[in-house]
Amino acid sequence: MDNDGGWSRGLRVGAGLAAGSCLLAVGFGAFAVTHGWPAWLAIAMSAVVFSGSAQFALVTALAGGGGLGPALAGAALMNLRFVPMAAATARFLPGGPLRRAVQGQAVVDGSWVAAQRPGGGLDRRLMLGATLVQWPAWILGTALGAVLVPGGSALRATGLDVIFPGFFGLLLLDALRAGPRLAPAGTVAAAIAATCRFLPSGVALALAGTAAVLALRSPAPVEEPRP
């Protein structure tokens, strides 16, 4: 495969993904500052963590009074999907442990999916190129949201307040489409409904995530063949 072609395709794919990432990051920056975070901390978090689901979950849990422990647990549960993704990618990353660990930071949702080859395997250069475009866009969007949209009224006026629930709604729909197992989704919905009214959001999120993991452990029902 043409090395330059992999990089150029990755940059093109990343440009499209970066536009959506930047808009979502604007929502995160504004959301974090509205809930008491200093702008510099929200920007630093985007630079280091670079995970919308985990960052939104952490800020939401802390804002709800759940404490640091439940907030970190909720954010970690959001990022558990990267474990099998990274394991599937590891054999396509050359070099020693340190070099492979650095390349592994490019395993983000959009880049990883775009880098899958039709016949199997993964285009490493495409994945790296796509992520190299998205990462600065995520930081820039966070900075714009944190600095330019500092209040809750501005969040509602610009419609940025709907990005957060819409983002998680898309994650849910995508997960159900990839593997339509309704038991974990129903278990999470029941756990959230039963706990979020009485417990801080961080604790409710951690309990719902634990319930989802337990539901996923149960074997899927096997349909008996029709006579």
TARA-V738099 format. One line per field, one symbol per residue. ss: DSSP state (H for helix, E for strand, - for the rest). psi: psi as a letter, one per 20 degrees, with the letter a starting at -180 (. if undefined). burial: I if it has 16 or more other ideal C-beta (glycine too) atoms within 10 Angstrom, else O. A space follows every 10 residues. Layout:
BEGIN
ss=???
psi=???
burial=???
END
This chain:
BEGIN
ss=--HHHHHHHH HHHHHHHHHH HHHHHHHHHH HHHH----HH HHHHHHHH-- -HHHHHHHHH HHH---HHHH HHHHHHHH-- HHHHHHHHHH HH----HHHH HHHH----HH HHHH-E---- -E-HHHHHHH HHHHHHHHHH HHHHHHHH-- -HHHHHHH-- HHHHHHHHHH HHHHHHHH-- -HHHHHHHHH HHHHH----- HHHHHHHHHH HHHHHHH--- -------
psi=qpghhgghhg hgghgghhgh ggghhghggg gghhkjpqgh hgghghhggl oggggggggg ghhjkirhgh ghgghhhhjh highghhhhh ijoraagggh gghiiinrfg ggghipqhjq apnghggggh hhhhghhggg ggggghhimi qhhhghhiji iigghhghgh gghhghhhnm oiggghgggg gghhhhhiqq hggggggggg hgghhhhpqq pppqqq.
burial=OOOOOIIOII IOIIOOIIOO IIOIIIIIII IIIIOOIOIO OIIOIIOOOI IIIIIIIIII IIIIOIOOOI IIIIIOIIOO OIOOOIOOIO OOIOOOOOOI OOIOOIIIII IIOIIOOOOO OIIIIIIIII IIIIIOIIII IIIIIIOOIO OOOOIOOIOI IOIIOOIOOO OOOOOOOOOO OOOIOOIIOO IIOOIIOOII IIIIIIIIIO IIOOIOOOOO OOOOOOO
END
